Amino acid sequence: AQKITQTQPGMFVQEKEAVTLDCTYDTSDQSYGLFWYKQPSSGEMIFLIYQGSYDEQNATEGRYSLNFQKARKSANLVISASQLGDSAMYFCAMRGPFRGGYNKLIFGAGTRLAVHP
Amino acid sequence: DAGVTQSPTHLIKTRGQQVTLRCSPKSGHDTVSWYQQALGQGPQFIFQYYEEEERQRGNFPDRFSGHQFPNYSSELNVNALLLGDSALYLCASSFRDTQGETQYFGPGTRLLVL
C-alpha cells in the first residue's frame, strides 16, 4: 500500500538558518510524483515543490529544495534562510499512478515548523 | 488570475442534517478533487471529478456525494451528518489528470457538527 511517513511532529529553527523536514514514502509503482505543501494556520494548502520519480535532478523552487533519494525512498524538504513567515505545518504528499489512475494525493501526518527570531 | 475558491468558509450543523459545500476551480483547470482534513491530521482523499463524472473515490461512505457542473465547479454533499464529520474540507483543482500535474488548493470550509 502507498504510504507517506513524516517522523518529525515538530521542528524549530532560528531565523536565517536552514532546516530539513523529513519525508519517506512507500510504493511499488515506478512512476509517481512527490509534493510538498505548506499549511498556515488559515488552513489553505500552498504548493511548494514537485519531484517526479524519473527526474534525475533534485527539484528547487527559490528557497525550497527537495532532496530526493530514490533508493532510500526519501524526499526531504530543505528550506534555506528561514523566515518568520515560514512558520506553518508542512505536508509531504505522493501521487499516482494508483490502480490505473493518477488521481489522488496521499498525505503524511505533517510537521509543524516554528521559526524563532 | 483567480485561484481556487470555496464557500462557505465556516459552517455549523447538527447531527443528522445535510450540508453542501461549493468549490470553483482555478482558471483553466477542469479537474476537482475533495479532501477531508480532521484536526491534527493530513488530508484524506474523498473523490475526484473530471468531465462531470466521479473518477476515483477514497474510503468514504455513500453519505458523501458530489457533483461537477459544466463550468467545472463542484459541490460536495454530506448527508446524515455525524460528529466525526467535523473537519476542514479542502477542494483542489488541476488540469486534466496527468502525471506531475499539480493540485492547487482552496482555503477550505471548516465544518463543525454538534
Boltz contact constraints between the chains, C-beta under 6 A:
constraints:
  - contact:
      token1: [A, 33]
      token2: [B, 100]
      max_distance: 6.0
  - contact:
      token1: [A, 43]
      token2: [B, 88]
      max_distance: 6.0
  - contact:
      token1: [A, 43]
      token2: [B, 108]
      max_distance: 6.0
  - contact:
      token1: [A, 44]
      token2: [B, 107]
      max_distance: 6.0
  - contact:
      token1: [A, 45]
      token2: [B, 105]
      max_distance: 6.0
  - contact:
      token1: [A, 47]
      token2: [B, 102]
      max_distance: 6.0
  - contact:
      token1: [A, 50]
      token2: [B, 102]
      max_distance: 6.0
  - contact:
      token1: [A, 52]
      token2: [B, 100]
      max_distance: 6.0
  - contact:
      token1: [A, 91]
      token2: [B, 42]
      max_distance: 6.0
  - contact:
      token1: [A, 101]
      token2: [B, 56]
      max_distance: 6.0
  - contact:
      token1: [A, 102]
      token2: [B, 97]
      max_distance: 6.0
  - contact:
      token1: [A, 102]
      token2: [B, 99]
      max_distance: 6.0
  - contact:
      token1: [A, 103]
      token2: [B, 48]
      max_distance: 6.0
  - contact:
      token1: [A, 103]
      token2: [B, 55]
      max_distance: 6.0
  - contact:
      token1: [A, 103]
      token2: [B, 56]
      max_distance: 6.0
  - contact:
      token1: [A, 104]
      token2: [B, 45]
      max_distance: 6.0
  - contact:
      token1: [A, 107]
      token2: [B, 42]
      max_distance: 6.0
  - contact:
      token1: [A, 107]
      token2: [B, 43]
      max_distance: 6.0
  - contact:
      token1: [A, 108]
      token2: [B, 42]
      max_distance: 6.0
  - contact:
      token1: [A, 109]
      token2: [B, 42]
      max_distance: 6.0
  - contact:
      token1: [A, 110]
      token2: [B, 42]
      max_distance: 6.0
